[in-house]
């Protein structure tokens, strides 16, 4: 009876990990494609917020790849992966801040139409990712940290759309810069949370 119980639990765990891996591959592909699209559009439109959001997409792609690597490993390896995700988030916060500083001194007004169109596509893509990850967000630290990354993407996408609207209405660079700085704050705060959780798990 006990052996059958252990076998059943082992089978369920294997099935769960396969489900997690399948979802992670899907969201990894979505984020990689959107990084290429958003980064190109952000450079073309001279948009800090769009470029920052594209870097977040790249960061998430690396995060999902890391999560796939540790999906069949123990809790220590998963905590180490989560710690790496926190570092990636923090580095991208610095990158967005640097881009915002450059944009401020260059004084070029971004193209609101490109920002809004690409921002909307990115929002739809990330909503799909969030829905796919939602049922697994409480499975373990690995999937929880992945879900947090995806949730941050939604905040970033909405912020880009708000910035695009304000740039269109005012013709000013300031809304785009403000969103860029907001993304810096969100990334840094989330990085701190993930780093704290993973450090406790590693300790």
C-alpha positions in Angstrom: 0.0 0.0 0.0 2.8 2.4 1.0 4.8 1.5 -2.2 1.8 2.2 -4.4 1.2 5.5 -2.6 4.9 6.5 -3.2 4.7 5.4 -6.9 1.5 7.5 -7.4 3.1 10.6 -5.8 6.2 10.1 -7.9 4.1 9.8 -11.1 2.1 12.9 -10.2 5.3 14.9 -9.6 6.7 13.8 -12.9 3.5 14.8 -14.7 3.5 18.2 -12.9 7.1 18.9 -13.9 6.3 18.0 -17.6 3.4 20.5 -17.5 5.6 23.2 -16.0 8.3 22.6 -18.6 5.8 22.8 -21.5 4.4 26.1 -20.3 7.9 27.5 -19.7 8.9 26.7 -23.3 5.8 28.4 -24.6 6.3 31.6 -22.6 10.1 31.6 -23.3 9.3 31.6 -27.1 6.7 34.4 -26.7 9.1 36.6 -24.7 12.0 36.0 -27.1 10.0 37.1 -30.1 8.6 40.1 -28.3 12.1 41.2 -27.2 13.2 41.4 -30.8 10.0 43.2 -31.9 10.0 45.7 -29.0 13.7 46.4 -29.0 13.7 47.3 -32.7 10.6 49.4 -32.3 12.0 51.1 -29.1 15.1 52.2 -30.9 13.2 53.3 -34.0 10.7 55.3 -31.9 13.3 56.7 -29.5 11.3 55.4 -26.6 12.8 54.7 -23.2 9.8 52.9 -21.9 9.5 50.7 -25.0 13.2 49.9 -25.0 13.0 49.2 -21.2 10.1 46.9 -21.7 12.0 45.0 -24.4 14.9 44.5 -22.0 12.5 43.1 -19.5 11.3 40.6 -22.2 14.9 39.6 -22.7 15.4 39.2 -19.0 12.3 37.0 -18.8 13.6 34.9 -21.6 16.8 34.2 -19.6 14.6 33.7 -16.5 12.5 31.0 -18.2 15.6 29.3 -19.6 17.1 29.2 -16.1 13.8 27.8 -14.7 13.8 25.1 -17.3 17.3 24.1 -16.4 16.4 23.6 -12.7 12.9 22.2 -13.1 14.0 18.6 -12.4 16.6 19.6 -9.7 16.3 20.0 -6.0 15.1 23.0 -3.9 18.7 24.4 -3.5 19.2 24.5 -7.3 15.8 26.2 -7.7 16.7 28.7 -5.0 19.9 29.4 -6.9 18.0 29.9 -10.1 15.6 32.3 -8.4 18.6 34.2 -7.0 20.0 34.6 -10.5 16.6 35.9 -11.7 16.8 38.6 -9.0 20.2 39.7 -10.2 18.9 39.8 -13.8 16.0 42.0 -12.7 18.3 44.3 -10.8 20.7 44.7 -13.8 17.9 45.5 -16.1 16.7 48.2 -13.7 20.1 49.8 -14.0 20.0 49.5 -17.8 16.6 51.2 -18.0 17.8 54.0 -15.7 20.8 54.5 -17.9 18.7 54.6 -21.0 16.3 57.2 -19.4 19.3 59.4 -18.5 20.6 59.3 -22.0 17.2 60.1 -23.5 16.8 63.0 -21.1 20.0 64.7 -22.3 19.3 63.9 -26.0 15.9 65.5 -25.8 14.3 63.5 -28.7 10.5 63.1 -28.4 9.5 59.5 -29.0 6.9 58.4 -31.6 3.7 57.8 -29.7 2.0 55.8 -32.5 4.7 53.2 -32.6 4.8 53.1 -28.7 1.1 52.5 -28.5 0.9 49.8 -31.3 3.8 47.8 -30.0 2.9 48.3 -26.4 -0.6 46.9 -27.0 0.8 43.8 -28.8 3.3 43.3 -25.9 0.4 43.6 -23.4 -1.6 40.9 -25.2 1.4 38.6 -25.3 2.2 39.0 -21.6 -1.5 38.4 -20.6 -1.3 35.1 -22.4 2.0 34.3 -20.5 0.5 35.3 -17.2 -2.6 33.1 -17.7 -0.5 30.1 -18.6 1.7 30.5 -15.5 -1.1 31.4 -13.1 -2.1 27.8 -12.2 1.5 26.9 -11.4 2.5 30.0 -9.4 2.2 28.2 -6.1 4.0 25.0 -7.1 7.4 26.0 -5.8 9.9 29.0 -5.5 11.0 28.4 -9.1 7.5 28.9 -10.6 6.6 31.6 -8.1 9.5 33.8 -9.1 8.6 33.2 -12.8 5.1 34.3 -12.2 6.3 37.5 -10.4 8.4 38.3 -13.5 5.3 37.8 -15.8 3.2 40.0 -13.5 5.7 42.8 -13.7 5.5 42.6 -17.5 1.8 43.5 -17.4 2.6 46.6 -15.2 5.3 47.6 -17.6 3.1 47.2 -20.7 0.3 49.3 -19.2 2.8 51.9 -18.2 4.1 52.1 -21.8 0.6 52.6 -23.2 -0.1 55.3 -20.6 3.2 57.0 -21.6 2.3 56.7 -25.3 -1.0 58.4 -24.7 0.6 61.3 -22.7 3.3 61.8 -25.3 0.7 62.0 -28.0 -1.3 64.5 -26.0 1.5 66.7 -24.8 4.2 66.2 -27.4 6.7 66.0 -24.5 9.4 63.5 -23.7 8.7 63.6 -20.0 5.9 61.0 -19.8 8.2 58.5 -21.5 11.0 59.3 -19.1 8.6 59.0 -16.1 7.5 55.5 -17.2 11.2 54.5 -17.7 12.0 55.6 -14.2 8.8 53.8 -12.9 10.0 50.6 -14.6 13.4 51.0 -12.9 11.6 51.1 -9.5 9.4 48.1 -10.3 12.3 46.0 -11.5 14.5 46.9 -8.5 11.7 46.3 -6.0 10.8 42.9 -7.5 14.5 42.0 -7.6 14.8 42.7 -3.9 11.9 40.5 -3.1 13.1 37.5 -5.2 16.7 37.9 -3.9 15.4 37.9 -0.3 13.2 34.8 -0.8 15.9 32.9 -2.6 18.7 33.9 -0.1 16.5 32.6 2.8 16.0 29.3 0.8 19.7 29.0 0.1 20.6 29.7 3.8 
